[in-house]
Protein backbone atom coordinates (compact mmCIF):
# COMPACT_ATOMS: atom_id res chain seq x y z
CA UNK A 1 0.00 0.00 0.00
CA UNK A 2 1.29 3.44 -0.88
CA UNK A 3 1.81 6.03 1.83
CA UNK A 4 3.31 8.80 -0.28
CA UNK A 5 2.03 12.34 -0.05
CA UNK A 6 1.37 15.00 -2.62
CA UNK A 7 0.97 18.77 -2.45
CA UNK A 8 -2.78 18.39 -2.30
CA UNK A 9 -2.45 16.33 0.86
CA UNK A 10 -1.84 19.54 2.77
CA UNK A 11 -5.08 21.13 1.61
CA UNK A 12 -7.40 22.76 4.16
CA UNK A 13 -9.76 20.52 6.14
CA UNK A 14 -12.85 19.49 4.21
CA UNK A 15 -16.25 21.01 4.67
CA UNK A 16 -19.43 19.02 4.32
CA UNK A 17 -19.57 19.60 0.59
CA UNK A 18 -18.54 17.05 -1.97
CA UNK A 19 -15.53 18.62 -3.71
CA UNK A 20 -13.58 19.17 -0.53
CA UNK A 21 -13.80 15.64 0.70
CA UNK A 22 -12.78 14.46 -2.75
CA UNK A 23 -9.49 16.32 -2.87
CA UNK A 24 -8.14 16.70 0.66
CA UNK A 25 -6.09 14.34 2.74
CA UNK A 26 -8.94 13.68 5.18
CA UNK A 27 -10.07 10.14 5.95
CA UNK A 28 -13.02 8.57 4.19
CA UNK A 29 -16.48 8.95 5.82
CA UNK A 30 -17.56 5.92 7.85
CA UNK A 31 -20.82 4.00 7.89
CA UNK A 32 -20.76 4.07 11.69
CA UNK A 33 -21.34 7.84 11.75
CA UNK A 34 -24.80 8.12 13.39
CA UNK A 35 -26.49 10.13 10.61
CA UNK A 36 -24.94 8.00 7.88
CA UNK A 37 -25.90 4.75 9.61
CA UNK A 38 -29.53 5.80 10.06
CA UNK A 39 -29.80 6.98 6.43
CA UNK A 40 -28.24 3.74 5.17
CA UNK A 41 -30.51 1.58 7.33
CA UNK A 42 -33.69 3.35 6.17
CA UNK A 43 -32.64 3.31 2.50
CA UNK A 44 -31.74 -0.37 2.77
CA UNK A 45 -35.22 -1.30 4.02
CA UNK A 46 -36.75 0.77 1.19
CA UNK A 47 -34.51 -0.95 -1.38
CA UNK A 48 -35.24 -4.42 -0.01
CA UNK A 49 -39.01 -3.84 -0.19
CA UNK A 50 -38.74 -2.44 -3.74
CA UNK A 51 -36.64 -5.40 -4.87
CA UNK A 52 -38.86 -8.08 -3.32
CA UNK A 53 -42.08 -6.46 -4.52
CA UNK A 54 -40.95 -5.98 -8.12
CA UNK A 55 -39.48 -9.44 -8.58
CA UNK A 56 -42.51 -11.14 -6.98
CA UNK A 57 -45.21 -9.15 -8.77
CA UNK A 58 -43.62 -8.17 -12.11
CA UNK A 59 -40.66 -10.53 -12.40
CA UNK A 60 -38.16 -7.68 -12.82
CA UNK A 61 -35.40 -6.21 -10.70
CA UNK A 62 -34.34 -2.57 -10.59
CA UNK A 63 -30.99 -0.92 -9.95
CA UNK A 64 -31.90 1.52 -7.19
CA UNK A 65 -28.44 3.00 -6.72
CA UNK A 66 -29.38 6.21 -8.57
CA UNK A 67 -32.52 6.46 -6.43
CA UNK A 68 -30.40 6.15 -3.28
CA UNK A 69 -27.96 8.80 -4.50
CA UNK A 70 -30.79 11.23 -5.29
CA UNK A 71 -32.44 10.67 -1.89
CA UNK A 72 -29.10 11.22 -0.14
CA UNK A 73 -28.65 14.47 -2.10
CA UNK A 74 -32.08 15.66 -1.02
CA UNK A 75 -31.40 14.75 2.62
CA UNK A 76 -28.19 16.80 2.47
CA UNK A 77 -30.21 19.83 1.34
CA UNK A 78 -32.55 19.70 4.35
CA UNK A 79 -31.72 22.80 6.43
CA UNK A 80 -30.74 20.90 9.57
CA UNK A 81 -27.17 21.00 10.83
CA UNK A 82 -27.00 17.26 11.47
CA UNK A 83 -27.95 16.40 7.90
CA UNK A 84 -25.46 18.66 6.12
CA UNK A 85 -22.90 15.86 6.17
CA UNK A 86 -24.95 14.03 3.52
CA UNK A 87 -23.87 16.67 0.99
CA UNK A 88 -20.61 14.74 0.80
CA UNK A 89 -20.35 12.79 -2.45
CA UNK A 90 -18.60 9.99 -0.54
CA UNK A 91 -21.51 9.63 1.88
CA UNK A 92 -23.91 9.67 -1.06
CA UNK A 93 -21.83 6.87 -2.57
CA UNK A 94 -22.27 4.87 0.65
CA UNK A 95 -26.03 5.49 0.46
CA UNK A 96 -26.31 4.25 -3.13
CA UNK A 97 -24.15 1.24 -2.25
CA UNK A 98 -26.44 0.24 0.61
CA UNK A 99 -29.77 0.62 -1.19
CA UNK A 100 -28.65 -1.17 -4.37
CA UNK A 101 -27.14 -4.01 -2.33
CA UNK A 102 -30.42 -4.42 -0.45
CA UNK A 103 -32.46 -4.38 -3.68
CA UNK A 104 -30.44 -7.01 -5.52
CA UNK A 105 -30.04 -9.15 -2.40
CA UNK A 106 -33.76 -9.29 -1.65
CA UNK A 107 -34.89 -9.77 -5.25
CA UNK A 108 -32.25 -11.79 -7.09
CA UNK A 109 -30.41 -13.57 -4.30
CA UNK A 110 -32.83 -14.38 -1.47
CA UNK A 111 -36.46 -14.37 -2.61
CA UNK A 112 -35.71 -16.07 -5.93
CA UNK A 113 -33.56 -18.78 -4.36
CA UNK A 114 -36.02 -19.71 -1.60
CA UNK A 115 -38.86 -19.84 -4.14
CA UNK A 116 -37.17 -22.82 -5.86
CA UNK A 117 -37.79 -25.41 -3.09
CA UNK A 118 -41.21 -23.85 -2.43
CA UNK A 119 -42.37 -24.33 -6.02
CA UNK A 120 -40.76 -27.76 -5.98
CA UNK A 121 -43.18 -28.66 -3.20
CA UNK A 122 -40.76 -28.65 -0.28
CA UNK A 123 -41.86 -25.71 1.86
CA UNK A 124 -39.92 -27.25 4.75
CA UNK A 125 -36.68 -26.42 2.91
CA UNK A 126 -37.39 -22.69 2.56
CA UNK A 127 -35.73 -21.69 5.83
CA UNK A 128 -32.61 -23.84 5.24
CA UNK A 129 -32.44 -22.40 1.72
CA UNK A 130 -32.71 -18.86 3.09
CA UNK A 131 -29.76 -19.52 5.42
CA UNK A 132 -27.71 -21.11 2.64
CA UNK A 133 -28.44 -18.42 0.08
CA UNK A 134 -27.62 -15.66 2.57
CA UNK A 135 -24.26 -17.26 3.29
CA UNK A 136 -23.66 -17.59 -0.46
CA UNK A 137 -24.58 -13.93 -0.88
CA UNK A 138 -22.03 -12.84 1.73
CA UNK A 139 -19.26 -14.95 0.19
CA UNK A 140 -20.19 -13.73 -3.27
CA UNK A 141 -19.75 -10.09 -2.32
CA UNK A 142 -16.61 -10.71 -0.30
CA UNK A 143 -14.92 -12.29 -3.35
CA UNK A 144 -15.75 -9.25 -5.49
CA UNK A 145 -14.55 -6.88 -2.77
CA UNK A 146 -11.23 -8.71 -2.64
CA UNK A 147 -10.77 -9.04 -6.43
CA UNK A 148 -12.05 -5.66 -7.70
CA UNK A 149 -9.14 -3.70 -9.15
CA UNK A 150 -7.32 -6.79 -10.48
CA UNK A 151 -6.50 -7.57 -14.11
CA UNK A 152 -9.51 -9.91 -14.13
CA UNK A 153 -11.96 -7.31 -12.79
CA UNK A 154 -10.24 -3.95 -13.33
CA UNK A 155 -11.62 -0.73 -11.90
CA UNK A 156 -11.09 1.09 -15.20
CA UNK A 157 -13.37 -1.32 -17.09
CA UNK A 158 -16.84 -0.11 -18.11
CA UNK A 159 -19.17 -1.21 -15.24
CA UNK A 160 -21.84 1.07 -16.88
CA UNK A 161 -24.38 1.39 -14.03
CA UNK A 162 -21.51 2.38 -11.75
CA UNK A 163 -20.54 5.14 -14.14
CA UNK A 164 -24.16 6.27 -14.22
CA UNK A 165 -24.33 6.47 -10.43
CA UNK A 166 -21.03 8.37 -10.21
CA UNK A 167 -22.00 10.85 -12.92
CA UNK A 168 -25.34 11.45 -11.21
CA UNK A 169 -23.66 12.20 -7.89
CA UNK A 170 -21.01 14.44 -9.48
CA UNK A 171 -23.58 16.36 -11.52
CA UNK A 172 -25.73 16.91 -8.44
CA UNK A 173 -22.68 18.18 -6.57
CA UNK A 174 -21.19 20.46 -9.24
CA UNK A 175 -24.24 21.48 -11.26
CA UNK A 176 -23.65 23.52 -14.43
CA UNK A 177 -23.51 22.07 -17.94
CA UNK A 178 -22.80 18.54 -16.69
CA UNK A 179 -26.00 18.57 -14.65
CA UNK A 180 -28.02 19.84 -17.63
CA UNK A 181 -26.67 17.15 -19.98
CA UNK A 182 -27.14 14.40 -17.40
CA UNK A 183 -30.62 15.69 -16.51
CA UNK A 184 -31.68 15.73 -20.15
CA UNK A 185 -30.42 12.17 -20.64
CA UNK A 186 -32.23 11.08 -17.47
CA UNK A 187 -35.52 12.54 -18.69
CA UNK A 188 -35.12 10.79 -22.05
CA UNK A 189 -34.32 7.49 -20.32
CA UNK A 190 -37.28 7.89 -17.98
CA UNK A 191 -39.54 8.68 -20.92
CA UNK A 192 -38.30 5.57 -22.70
CA UNK A 193 -39.61 3.36 -19.89
CA UNK A 194 -43.09 4.82 -20.43
CA UNK A 195 -43.00 3.59 -24.03
CA UNK A 196 -41.22 0.31 -23.20
CA UNK A 197 -38.09 1.41 -25.08
CA UNK A 198 -34.88 -0.08 -23.60
CA UNK A 199 -32.90 3.15 -23.73
CA UNK A 200 -30.60 1.82 -21.03
CA UNK A 201 -29.17 -0.41 -23.77
CA UNK A 202 -28.22 2.72 -25.74
CA UNK A 203 -26.74 4.24 -22.59
CA UNK A 204 -24.59 1.16 -22.05
CA UNK A 205 -23.31 1.43 -25.64
CA UNK A 206 -21.98 4.93 -24.89
CA UNK A 207 -20.00 3.64 -21.90
CA UNK A 208 -18.75 0.10 -22.48
CA UNK A 209 -16.10 -1.58 -24.60
CA UNK A 210 -17.04 -1.15 -28.28
CA UNK A 211 -16.08 -4.67 -29.37
CA UNK A 212 -17.79 -6.30 -26.40
CA UNK A 213 -20.98 -4.33 -27.00
CA UNK A 214 -20.88 -4.99 -30.75
CA UNK A 215 -21.04 -8.71 -29.94
CA UNK A 216 -23.76 -8.03 -27.37
CA UNK A 217 -25.85 -6.13 -29.95
CA UNK A 218 -25.24 -8.87 -32.50
CA UNK A 219 -26.49 -11.48 -30.04
CA UNK A 220 -29.59 -9.40 -29.27
CA UNK A 221 -30.30 -9.09 -33.00
CA UNK A 222 -29.82 -12.79 -33.71
CA UNK A 223 -32.18 -13.66 -30.87
CA UNK A 224 -34.88 -11.17 -31.91
CA UNK A 225 -34.73 -11.58 -35.67
CA UNK A 226 -33.44 -15.16 -35.95
CA UNK A 227 -36.91 -16.62 -36.68
CA UNK A 228 -37.34 -14.28 -39.67
CA UNK A 229 -33.77 -14.44 -40.98
CA UNK A 230 -32.92 -18.11 -40.41
CA UNK A 231 -36.38 -19.62 -39.80
CA UNK A 232 -35.24 -20.82 -36.39
CA UNK A 233 -35.39 -19.45 -32.87
CA UNK A 234 -31.81 -19.19 -31.64
CA UNK A 235 -33.11 -18.75 -28.10
CA UNK A 236 -34.64 -22.23 -28.09
CA UNK A 237 -33.00 -25.63 -27.83
CA UNK A 238 -30.18 -24.54 -25.52
CA UNK A 239 -28.25 -22.88 -28.38
CA UNK A 240 -27.32 -19.72 -26.43
CA UNK A 241 -26.53 -21.85 -23.40
CA UNK A 242 -24.06 -23.82 -25.53
CA UNK A 243 -22.41 -20.60 -26.68
CA UNK A 244 -22.18 -19.49 -23.05
CA UNK A 245 -20.67 -22.85 -22.02
CA UNK A 246 -17.90 -22.52 -24.61
CA UNK A 247 -17.26 -18.87 -23.84
CA UNK A 248 -17.42 -19.55 -20.11
CA UNK A 249 -14.88 -22.37 -20.25
CA UNK A 250 -12.44 -20.16 -22.17
CA UNK A 251 -13.12 -17.22 -19.83
CA UNK A 252 -12.37 -19.51 -16.90
CA UNK A 253 -9.14 -20.58 -18.60
CA UNK A 254 -8.20 -16.95 -19.19
CA UNK A 255 -8.79 -16.27 -15.51
CA UNK A 256 -6.57 -19.21 -14.56
CA UNK A 257 -3.80 -17.84 -16.80
CA UNK A 258 -4.01 -14.57 -14.87
CA UNK A 259 -3.88 -16.42 -11.57
CA UNK A 260 -0.76 -18.42 -12.37
CA UNK A 261 1.09 -15.45 -13.85
CA UNK A 262 4.06 -14.73 -11.62
CA UNK A 263 5.03 -11.30 -12.89
CA UNK A 264 4.82 -8.85 -9.98
CA UNK A 265 2.58 -5.84 -10.26
CA UNK A 266 4.13 -2.39 -10.32
CA UNK A 267 3.43 -0.73 -6.96
CA UNK A 268 1.10 2.24 -7.03
CA UNK A 269 3.74 4.56 -5.61
CA UNK A 270 6.23 3.53 -8.30
CA UNK A 271 3.64 4.14 -10.99
CA UNK A 272 3.08 7.61 -9.61
CA UNK A 273 6.79 8.41 -9.46
CA UNK A 274 7.10 7.28 -13.06
CA UNK A 275 4.61 9.96 -14.04
CA UNK A 276 1.58 7.73 -14.55
CA UNK A 277 -1.94 8.25 -13.26
CA UNK A 278 -1.98 6.16 -10.11
CA UNK A 279 -5.76 5.65 -10.27
CA UNK A 280 -5.37 3.42 -13.33
CA UNK A 281 -2.91 1.08 -11.59
CA UNK A 282 -4.07 -2.34 -10.46
CA UNK A 283 -4.63 -2.38 -6.71
CA UNK A 284 -4.94 -6.18 -6.57
CA UNK A 285 -2.02 -8.20 -7.95
CA UNK A 286 -2.20 -11.77 -9.24
CA UNK A 287 -1.16 -13.24 -5.89
CA UNK A 288 -3.94 -11.40 -4.03
CA UNK A 289 -6.45 -12.32 -6.74
CA UNK A 290 -5.46 -15.97 -6.55
CA UNK A 291 -5.79 -15.91 -2.76
CA UNK A 292 -9.25 -14.28 -2.98
CA UNK A 293 -10.59 -16.86 -5.45
CA UNK A 294 -9.10 -19.85 -3.63
CA UNK A 295 -10.48 -18.64 -0.32
CA UNK A 296 -13.78 -17.88 -2.03
CA UNK A 297 -14.02 -21.47 -3.25
CA UNK A 298 -13.19 -22.79 0.22
CA UNK A 299 -15.90 -20.57 1.72
CA UNK A 300 -18.41 -21.73 -0.91
CA UNK A 301 -17.58 -25.31 0.07
CA UNK A 302 -18.29 -24.44 3.72
CA UNK A 303 -21.57 -22.77 2.71
CA UNK A 304 -22.58 -25.86 0.71
CA UNK A 305 -21.82 -28.08 3.71
CA UNK A 306 -24.02 -25.86 5.88
CA UNK A 307 -26.84 -26.06 3.34
CA UNK A 308 -26.47 -29.84 3.11
CA UNK A 309 -26.74 -30.17 6.89
CA UNK A 310 -29.71 -27.82 7.24
CA UNK A 311 -31.43 -29.31 4.19
CA UNK A 312 -31.16 -32.87 5.48
CA UNK A 313 -29.04 -34.13 2.58
CA UNK A 314 -26.70 -36.07 4.87
CA UNK A 315 -29.32 -38.75 5.42
CA UNK A 316 -30.45 -38.83 1.77
CA UNK A 317 -27.13 -39.16 -0.05
CA UNK A 318 -24.13 -41.46 0.15
CA UNK A 319 -20.92 -39.97 1.60
CA UNK A 320 -19.27 -39.98 -1.84
CA UNK A 321 -22.35 -38.47 -3.49
CA UNK A 322 -22.58 -35.79 -0.81
CA UNK A 323 -18.89 -34.92 -1.24
CA UNK A 324 -19.40 -34.60 -5.00
CA UNK A 325 -22.48 -32.42 -4.46
CA UNK A 326 -20.63 -30.07 -2.11
CA UNK A 327 -17.62 -29.68 -4.43
CA UNK A 328 -19.81 -29.21 -7.52
CA UNK A 329 -22.06 -26.67 -5.76
CA UNK A 330 -19.04 -24.62 -4.68
CA UNK A 331 -17.51 -24.78 -8.17
CA UNK A 332 -20.81 -23.76 -9.79
CA UNK A 333 -21.22 -20.84 -7.37
CA UNK A 334 -17.71 -19.52 -8.05
CA UNK A 335 -17.90 -19.90 -11.84
CA UNK A 336 -21.41 -18.43 -11.91
CA UNK A 337 -20.34 -15.28 -10.11
CA UNK A 338 -17.27 -14.83 -12.33
CA UNK A 339 -19.15 -15.22 -15.62
CA UNK A 340 -21.97 -12.98 -14.44
CA UNK A 341 -19.43 -10.44 -13.17
CA UNK A 342 -17.49 -10.36 -16.44
CA UNK A 343 -20.68 -9.81 -18.46
CA UNK A 344 -21.87 -7.10 -16.08
CA UNK A 345 -18.47 -5.42 -16.17
CA UNK A 346 -18.67 -4.92 -19.93
CA UNK A 347 -22.37 -4.39 -20.55
CA UNK A 348 -24.28 -3.67 -17.34
CA UNK A 349 -26.42 -6.78 -18.04
CA UNK A 350 -25.82 -9.98 -16.11
CA UNK A 351 -27.01 -13.39 -17.46
CA UNK A 352 -27.56 -14.92 -14.01
CA UNK A 353 -30.63 -16.93 -15.04
CA UNK A 354 -28.89 -18.47 -18.04
CA UNK A 355 -25.68 -19.46 -16.27
CA UNK A 356 -27.64 -20.96 -13.36
CA UNK A 357 -29.71 -22.91 -15.88
CA UNK A 358 -26.51 -24.26 -17.42
CA UNK A 359 -25.45 -25.76 -14.09
CA UNK A 360 -28.98 -27.06 -13.58
CA UNK A 361 -28.72 -28.86 -16.94
CA UNK A 362 -25.28 -30.21 -16.06
CA UNK A 363 -26.69 -31.42 -12.74
CA UNK A 364 -29.44 -33.29 -14.58
CA UNK A 365 -26.95 -34.79 -17.03
CA UNK A 366 -24.71 -36.15 -14.26
CA UNK A 367 -27.71 -37.50 -12.37
CA UNK A 368 -28.00 -35.36 -9.22
CA UNK A 369 -31.26 -36.30 -7.42
CA UNK A 370 -34.14 -33.81 -7.51
CA UNK A 371 -34.07 -32.38 -3.96
CA UNK A 372 -30.27 -31.89 -3.81
CA UNK A 373 -30.44 -30.37 -7.31
CA UNK A 374 -33.19 -27.93 -6.26
CA UNK A 375 -31.05 -26.81 -3.30
CA UNK A 376 -27.98 -26.54 -5.52
CA UNK A 377 -29.84 -24.33 -7.99
CA UNK A 378 -31.06 -22.08 -5.19
CA UNK A 379 -27.53 -21.81 -3.79
CA UNK A 380 -25.97 -20.99 -7.16
CA UNK A 381 -28.65 -18.46 -8.10
CA UNK A 382 -27.92 -16.54 -4.89
CA UNK A 383 -24.44 -15.73 -6.21
CA UNK A 384 -23.72 -13.46 -9.15
CA UNK A 385 -26.23 -10.58 -9.04
CA UNK A 386 -24.80 -9.08 -5.84
CA UNK A 387 -21.29 -9.71 -7.23
CA UNK A 388 -22.16 -7.59 -10.27
CA UNK A 389 -23.91 -4.96 -8.19
CA UNK A 390 -20.94 -4.58 -5.85
CA UNK A 391 -18.78 -4.09 -8.95
CA UNK A 392 -21.05 -1.25 -10.08
CA UNK A 393 -20.91 0.39 -6.65
CA UNK A 394 -17.13 0.10 -6.31
CA UNK A 395 -16.75 1.53 -9.81
CA UNK A 396 -18.85 4.53 -8.76
CA UNK A 397 -16.74 4.97 -5.65
CA UNK A 398 -13.51 4.63 -7.66
CA UNK A 399 -14.63 7.42 -9.99
CA UNK A 400 -15.63 9.67 -7.09
CA UNK A 401 -12.39 9.07 -5.15
CA UNK A 402 -9.86 9.28 -7.96
CA UNK A 403 -9.05 12.99 -7.41
CA UNK A 404 -8.13 12.46 -3.75
CA UNK A 405 -4.47 12.64 -2.75
CA UNK A 406 -2.94 10.47 -1.39
CA UNK A 407 -5.14 8.20 -3.46
CA UNK A 408 -4.30 4.58 -2.68
CA UNK A 409 -5.01 4.47 1.10
CA UNK A 410 -8.14 6.58 0.59
CA UNK A 411 -9.36 4.26 -2.18
CA UNK A 412 -8.86 1.16 -0.06
CA UNK A 413 -10.57 2.77 2.89
CA UNK A 414 -13.49 3.82 0.70
CA UNK A 415 -13.93 0.30 -0.67
CA UNK A 416 -13.98 -1.10 2.86
CA UNK A 417 -16.71 1.36 3.89
CA UNK A 418 -18.72 0.50 0.77
CA UNK A 419 -18.48 -3.18 1.67
CA UNK A 420 -19.77 -2.38 5.15
CA UNK A 421 -22.60 -0.33 3.62
CA UNK A 422 -23.50 -3.37 1.48
CA UNK A 423 -23.60 -5.55 4.61
CA UNK A 424 -26.20 -3.19 6.09
CA UNK A 425 -28.20 -3.62 2.88
CA UNK A 426 -27.91 -7.41 3.08
CA UNK A 427 -29.10 -7.45 6.69
CA UNK A 428 -32.16 -5.39 5.74
CA UNK A 429 -32.84 -7.71 2.78
CA UNK A 430 -32.67 -10.79 5.01
CA UNK A 431 -35.18 -9.34 7.46
CA UNK A 432 -37.56 -8.12 4.73
CA UNK A 433 -37.54 -11.46 2.86
CA UNK A 434 -37.92 -13.44 6.09
CA UNK A 435 -40.99 -11.39 6.98
CA UNK A 436 -42.63 -11.18 3.54
CA UNK A 437 -41.98 -14.47 1.72
CA UNK A 438 -44.97 -16.35 3.15
CA UNK A 439 -47.34 -13.53 2.24
CA UNK A 440 -46.04 -13.40 -1.34
CA UNK A 441 -45.89 -17.14 -1.96
CA UNK A 442 -49.34 -17.88 -0.54
CA UNK A 443 -50.77 -15.31 -2.98
CA UNK A 444 -48.97 -17.07 -5.85
CA UNK A 445 -46.54 -14.15 -6.23
CA UNK A 446 -43.41 -16.11 -7.13
CA UNK A 447 -40.42 -14.92 -9.22
CA UNK A 448 -40.88 -16.40 -12.73
CA UNK A 449 -37.30 -17.66 -13.01
CA UNK A 450 -37.78 -19.73 -9.85
CA UNK A 451 -40.72 -21.48 -11.54
CA UNK A 452 -38.49 -22.29 -14.53
CA UNK A 453 -35.79 -23.73 -12.27
CA UNK A 454 -38.26 -25.82 -10.26
CA UNK A 455 -40.14 -27.08 -13.34
CA UNK A 456 -36.87 -28.07 -15.01
CA UNK A 457 -35.77 -29.97 -11.90
CA UNK A 458 -39.16 -31.74 -11.78
CA UNK A 459 -39.54 -32.57 -15.47
CA UNK A 460 -35.96 -32.99 -16.60
CA UNK A 461 -34.59 -31.76 -19.91
CA UNK A 462 -37.69 -32.80 -21.83
CA UNK A 463 -35.84 -33.38 -25.11
CA UNK A 464 -33.00 -35.59 -26.35
CA UNK A 465 -29.68 -34.31 -27.66
CA UNK A 466 -29.25 -31.49 -25.14
CA UNK A 467 -25.64 -32.41 -24.40
CA UNK A 468 -24.84 -32.60 -28.12
CA UNK A 469 -26.38 -29.15 -28.69
CA UNK A 470 -24.42 -27.65 -25.80
CA UNK A 471 -21.13 -29.10 -27.05
CA UNK A 472 -21.76 -28.15 -30.70
CA UNK A 473 -22.55 -24.50 -29.98
CA UNK A 474 -19.79 -24.30 -27.38
CA UNK A 475 -17.25 -24.33 -30.23
CA UNK A 476 -18.11 -20.91 -31.76
CA UNK A 477 -18.58 -19.45 -28.27
CA UNK A 478 -15.11 -20.62 -27.23
CA UNK A 479 -13.50 -19.40 -30.47
CA UNK A 480 -14.99 -15.89 -30.21
CA UNK A 481 -14.05 -15.60 -26.53
CA UNK A 482 -10.50 -16.66 -27.34
CA UNK A 483 -10.21 -14.08 -30.14
CA UNK A 484 -11.57 -11.27 -27.97
CA UNK A 485 -9.34 -11.90 -24.99
CA UNK A 486 -9.90 -11.10 -21.32
CA UNK A 487 -10.58 -7.39 -21.69
CA UNK A 488 -13.30 -7.67 -24.36
CA UNK A 489 -15.16 -10.82 -23.23
CA UNK A 490 -16.66 -11.09 -26.74
CA UNK A 491 -17.86 -14.69 -26.44
CA UNK A 492 -19.55 -14.09 -23.09
CA UNK A 493 -21.17 -10.94 -24.49
CA UNK A 494 -22.47 -12.72 -27.63
CA UNK A 495 -24.01 -15.42 -25.43
CA UNK A 496 -25.51 -12.78 -23.13
CA UNK A 497 -27.20 -11.11 -26.11
CA UNK A 498 -28.52 -14.45 -27.39
CA UNK A 499 -30.08 -15.14 -24.01
CA UNK A 500 -32.02 -11.87 -23.81
CA UNK A 501 -35.22 -11.24 -25.73
CA UNK A 502 -35.84 -7.50 -25.38
CA UNK A 503 -37.63 -5.92 -28.35
CA UNK A 504 -35.62 -3.16 -30.05
CA UNK A 505 -32.63 -3.49 -27.69
CA UNK A 506 -30.50 -4.62 -30.64
CA UNK A 507 -31.18 -1.40 -32.58
CA UNK A 508 -30.55 0.71 -29.49
CA UNK A 509 -27.12 -0.82 -28.93
CA UNK A 510 -25.96 -0.83 -32.56
CA UNK A 511 -27.28 2.66 -33.34
CA UNK A 512 -25.65 4.08 -30.21
CA UNK A 513 -22.35 2.39 -31.10
CA UNK A 514 -22.47 3.88 -34.61
CA UNK A 515 -23.24 7.31 -33.17
CA UNK A 516 -20.42 6.95 -30.66
CA UNK A 517 -17.82 6.06 -33.30
CA UNK A 518 -18.96 8.83 -35.66
CA UNK A 519 -19.19 11.47 -32.94
CA UNK A 520 -15.73 10.63 -31.62
CA UNK A 521 -14.22 11.02 -35.10
CA UNK A 522 -15.84 14.43 -35.36
CA UNK A 523 -15.20 15.74 -31.85
CA UNK A 524 -12.05 13.86 -30.93
CA UNK A 525 -11.26 12.83 -27.31
CA UNK A 526 -13.68 15.48 -25.96
CA UNK A 527 -16.55 13.30 -27.23
CA UNK A 528 -15.94 10.63 -24.58
CA UNK A 529 -16.90 12.75 -21.57
CA UNK A 530 -20.00 14.13 -23.31
CA UNK A 531 -21.20 10.69 -24.41
CA UNK A 532 -20.46 9.29 -20.93
CA UNK A 533 -22.81 11.88 -19.46
CA UNK A 534 -25.55 11.11 -21.98
CA UNK A 535 -25.14 7.36 -21.46
CA UNK A 536 -25.17 7.76 -17.69
CA UNK A 537 -28.34 9.83 -17.94
CA UNK A 538 -30.12 7.22 -20.07
CA UNK A 539 -29.22 4.46 -17.60
CA UNK A 540 -30.18 6.60 -14.62
CA UNK A 541 -33.55 7.45 -16.18
CA UNK A 542 -34.27 3.82 -17.01
CA UNK A 543 -33.34 2.80 -13.46
CA UNK A 544 -35.69 5.43 -12.04
CA UNK A 545 -38.44 4.18 -14.33
CA UNK A 546 -37.89 0.57 -13.27
CA UNK A 547 -37.94 1.51 -9.59
CA UNK A 548 -41.11 3.55 -10.08
CA UNK A 549 -42.88 0.41 -11.27
CA UNK A 550 -43.39 -0.51 -7.63
CA UNK A 551 -46.37 1.87 -7.89
CA UNK A 552 -47.74 -0.32 -10.68
CA UNK A 553 -47.06 -3.44 -8.64
CA UNK A 554 -48.81 -2.18 -5.52
Phi, psi and omega in degrees: 000139181277140176234022180289163178241165178223168180305326182290346181290345179260019181294162179299159178301148183286152169269194179277356183279164185293310188301323183295316183284355178267348187232352183266176180271012181293159178288163181286142175305151184248149178289341181280354174300131188308311181296315180298316182298316180296315179300315181296319181295316180294314180297324180296318178297317178300313180297319180296319179294317178301313182298311181296318183294316183291318183287329179283320187265328183241349180076017180239162173234150184238144173274107186266010185298321179295321177300314179298319179297317181295318179297318179298321177299314181296319179299320180294340179269355177291128186285058173234134186303320184292339184263353182298335182297337180285359172287345178295130179295331180289323176291324176295325176296321176295322180295314180291331177293318182292314185290322180290323176299317180295320182295309182291325180295314182292319186279299190275327186268309191268302185296320180295318183291319182285342177289337183297304178295331179296310179295328179291348178098013181241073180298334180293344181265001183296313181294315173302322180293323179297317179296314181295318181290328178292319176297316177300320178299315180296316180295317180308310183287324178299319179297317179296316180303321182279340185249353178292132183098007176266176176294333179285319181230069187289149179291332182272010171287179190294301185041060192307313179299331176292320175298320180298316180296316181296316181295324177297314180295316181295320180294320178295330182280318187264332181067208177073207184298321180301317180294322179295314180297313180296319179297319178296316178297323179295318179296320178295316179297320178295319178296325179299324179295330179292331180253016178058033176264125182281068182292343174298331177295321176293320178299318178300320182294336176281344189248326190274182176293130187298314183294317178299316182285334173297318177292323177298312178297322177298316178297318177300318181292318179297323180290317185284320187252004178305315180302325180279322185279318187243003181057034176207147179268108182289352177272350182261166173068022176064022177296305180297330178293323176296316177300319180293324178299311180298312180295322181293321178297316179293319179299321177295318177297320178296323177294320179297320178301318177297321184291326183270354178296133186256359180292127183288146176284148175287126180300152181300317182298320179295321179298322180292316181295332179281357177094012180265161175285113185296336184286352176261359179284153177283128181267352178235114181277177184297325180295316179292323177296314179300317180297319180296317183287322178294315177295324177300316178297317179299320179292322177296324175298314179298319177297321178294322177298316178300315179296320179297320180292310181294327182276000177074023182284340183299322180277346185259346184234154176289157179305318180292318179295321179293320178298315179298320179297315181297313182294321180291319179298318179293318178297315180297319180297316181292314180294320179302313182293324180292315180295315178298318180295319180295319178294316180295324180300321184272326191238342186082359176248139178234124184277054185298315181302314185293317182291322175298319179297326177299314180290330174298314179297316178298322177298319177295319183294326180269000170086029176292132181300161190300308184295311175302324180292321178297319178292322178298316180297318178297320180295314182293319183293339179286344178260157177108292182302315179290330175300311178295317182296320177297324176299317177300314184294318179292328174297315178301314179297319179300318179293323182283337183262354193291342179273353184285141176230133357290140192277312191301309179296326179292320179297315180294321178294320179296318178298319180298318179292325176295321177297319178294322176298320178297323179297323175298317177299319180295320179298317178297319180298319180298315180295314182298313181293320179299326181279323191262343192298320181296320179298315180294309187294323180291338175272000182081013180271091186234134178307129184303322182295329178295324177296320178297314179301309184296318180295322179293320177298318181293313191262353181077194185288331174077354179205147179281165173079014182296315181298319179298318179297316179301314183291322181296312183279350174292334183296305177297325178299316180294318182298315181293320178297320180295318180295318184287331180081180186293321186288328185267328179053045188293321180293315178299320182289323175298315179296321179299316178297319179295334184273352185247125176249089178238110182306133175073357179297325178303311182294324179299313182293309185292320178295319180293323177296317178297317178297319181297314181295314181295318182293324180290325177294328181279315187265342184080200183302335180297339182294330186299312182296320180294316180291327176299319179295315179297314179299317178298320179297317179298318179292317180299316179297318178295321178296319177298317180297319178296317181295325181292346181291351175298333176295319177294324182286334185277000000 
